[in-house]
């Protein structure tokens, strides 16, 4: 785990705004000792959730998208540590594990052009390097009995999440993806638009449900591919739920759960799907933040829900005075997921 930069309580204290009479998340979040075995420390820790940062946007660049997703995790963490530790959600439920250091890969990627065919291939290779690190860490965390909460990077990281969970469970797993896009594009080389394709073809992804697809953003060829394997991939669209009112949001949640709940599954949430949120493919039309929060609660409370990934957020693209808000939203969604798992009476 050479790439893993463990957080310390000092790291969290530096970004926690202490106030007299208040207890902040940052004062209670668990960190692991740097001189002990990570797996044993995780396994022996009572906290259920492990927070992991993926500060990279190489997969987005390789997919010809707007870079900026590398900033999501640090922005989210700054907000998260300043939430209140109270009866509704306790900071001590969460291990701030750390972040994978992709600074070397990011430096290489910054010098590569997507318009050059050979240089784009190099970007694909860098994403493959990221895949290996992510899948290894997710596998370790799940085997230690913890639920990973993964923040940042492009949706290329769905591959590493799915592979890591599948390896830890010893079998293919399912995924539910709240997204405007399928990210099921052709296998032309690894990028943020085909993480689920590779996971499916490599045998790690058993069944896949895409929730709230935007009909204008999916190619005919991808729809044809999905049509040929409907027993393993299903979807609904934003338009049929929110525009034409052909289906209800609530009933579609239940239908999706019935499809994926026969085995451990991962929850993927792409901030591209939410209107007005700064991301690699920002949109002005989509499900509300409240709908997204309900989605997280609905699926997160299931025993089979085994990881949560928030991706594609890009605070660096927000040049306003409120560029902390994307991070604040991500932190809110993190806490929603933790709350969904509550079994204790408060």
DARA-V677013 format. One record per residue. N is the residue number from 1. SS is DSSP state (alpha for helix, beta for strand, coil for the rest). Layout:
[[N,SS] [N,SS]]
This chain:
[[1,coil] [2,coil] [3,coil] [4,beta] [5,beta] [6,beta] [7,coil] [8,coil] [9,alpha] [10,alpha] [11,alpha] [12,alpha] [13,alpha] [14,alpha] [15,alpha] [16,coil] [17,coil] [18,coil] [19,coil] [20,coil] [21,coil] [22,coil] [23,coil] [24,beta] [25,alpha] [26,alpha] [27,alpha] [28,alpha] [29,coil] [30,beta] [31,coil] [32,coil] [33,coil] [34,coil] [35,coil] [36,coil] [37,coil] [38,alpha] [39,alpha] [40,alpha] [41,alpha] [42,alpha] [43,alpha] [44,alpha] [45,coil] [46,coil] [47,coil] [48,coil] [49,beta] [50,beta] [51,beta] [52,beta] [53,beta] [54,beta] [55,coil] [56,coil] [57,coil] [58,alpha] [59,alpha] [60,alpha] [61,alpha] [62,alpha] [63,coil] [64,coil] [65,coil] [66,coil] [67,coil] [68,coil] [69,alpha] [70,alpha] [71,alpha] [72,alpha] [73,alpha] [74,alpha] [75,alpha] [76,alpha] [77,alpha] [78,alpha] [79,alpha] [80,alpha] [81,coil] [82,coil] [83,coil] [84,beta] [85,coil] [86,coil] [87,coil] [88,coil] [89,coil] [90,coil] [91,alpha] [92,alpha] [93,alpha] [94,beta] [95,beta] [96,beta] [97,beta] [98,beta] [99,beta] [100,beta] [101,coil] [102,coil] [103,alpha] [104,alpha] [105,alpha] [106,alpha] [107,alpha] [108,alpha] [109,alpha] [110,coil] [111,coil] [112,coil] [113,coil] [114,coil] [115,coil] [116,coil] [117,alpha] [118,alpha] [119,alpha] [120,alpha] [121,alpha] [122,alpha] [123,alpha] [124,alpha] [125,alpha] [126,alpha] [127,alpha] [128,alpha] [129,alpha] [130,alpha] [131,alpha] [132,alpha] [133,alpha] [134,alpha] [135,alpha] [136,alpha] [137,alpha] [138,alpha] [139,alpha] [140,alpha] [141,alpha] [142,alpha] [143,alpha] [144,coil] [145,coil] [146,coil] [147,beta] [148,beta] [149,beta] [150,beta] [151,beta] [152,coil] [153,coil] [154,coil] [155,coil] [156,coil] [157,alpha] [158,alpha] [159,alpha] [160,alpha] [161,alpha] [162,alpha] [163,alpha] [164,alpha] [165,alpha] [166,alpha] [167,alpha] [168,alpha] [169,alpha] [170,coil] [171,coil] [172,coil] [173,beta] [174,beta] [175,beta] [176,beta] [177,beta] [178,beta] [179,coil] [180,coil] [181,coil] [182,coil] [183,coil] [184,coil] [185,coil] [186,coil] [187,coil] [188,coil] [189,coil] [190,coil] [191,coil] [192,coil] [193,coil] [194,coil] [195,alpha] [196,alpha] [197,alpha] [198,alpha] [199,alpha] [200,alpha] [201,alpha] [202,coil] [203,coil] [204,coil] [205,beta] [206,beta] [207,beta] [208,beta] [209,beta] [210,beta] [211,beta] [212,beta] [213,beta] [214,coil] [215,alpha] [216,alpha] [217,alpha] [218,coil] [219,coil] [220,alpha] [221,alpha] [222,alpha] [223,alpha] [224,alpha] [225,alpha] [226,alpha] [227,alpha] [228,coil] [229,coil] [230,coil] [231,coil] [232,coil] [233,beta] [234,beta] [235,beta] [236,beta] [237,beta] [238,alpha] [239,alpha] [240,alpha] [241,alpha] [242,alpha] [243,alpha] [244,coil] [245,coil] [246,coil] [247,coil] [248,coil] [249,alpha] [250,alpha] [251,alpha] [252,alpha] [253,alpha] [254,alpha] [255,alpha] [256,alpha] [257,alpha] [258,alpha] [259,alpha] [260,alpha] [261,coil] [262,coil] [263,coil] [264,coil] [265,beta] [266,beta] [267,beta] [268,beta] [269,beta] [270,beta] [271,alpha] [272,alpha] [273,alpha] [274,beta] [275,beta] [276,coil] [277,coil] [278,coil] [279,beta] [280,coil] [281,coil] [282,coil] [283,beta] [284,coil] [285,coil] [286,coil] [287,beta] [288,coil] [289,alpha] [290,alpha] [291,alpha] [292,alpha] [293,alpha] [294,alpha] [295,alpha] [296,alpha] [297,alpha] [298,alpha] [299,alpha] [300,alpha] [301,coil] [302,coil] [303,coil] [304,coil] [305,beta] [306,beta] [307,beta] [308,beta] [309,beta] [310,beta] [311,beta] [312,coil] [313,beta] [314,coil] [315,alpha] [316,alpha] [317,alpha] [318,coil] [319,coil] [320,coil] [321,coil] [322,coil] [323,coil] [324,coil] [325,alpha] [326,alpha] [327,alpha] [328,alpha] [329,alpha] [330,alpha] [331,alpha] [332,alpha] [333,alpha] [334,alpha] [335,alpha] [336,alpha] [337,alpha] [338,alpha] [339,alpha] [340,alpha] [341,coil] [342,coil] [343,coil] [344,coil] [345,coil] [346,coil]]
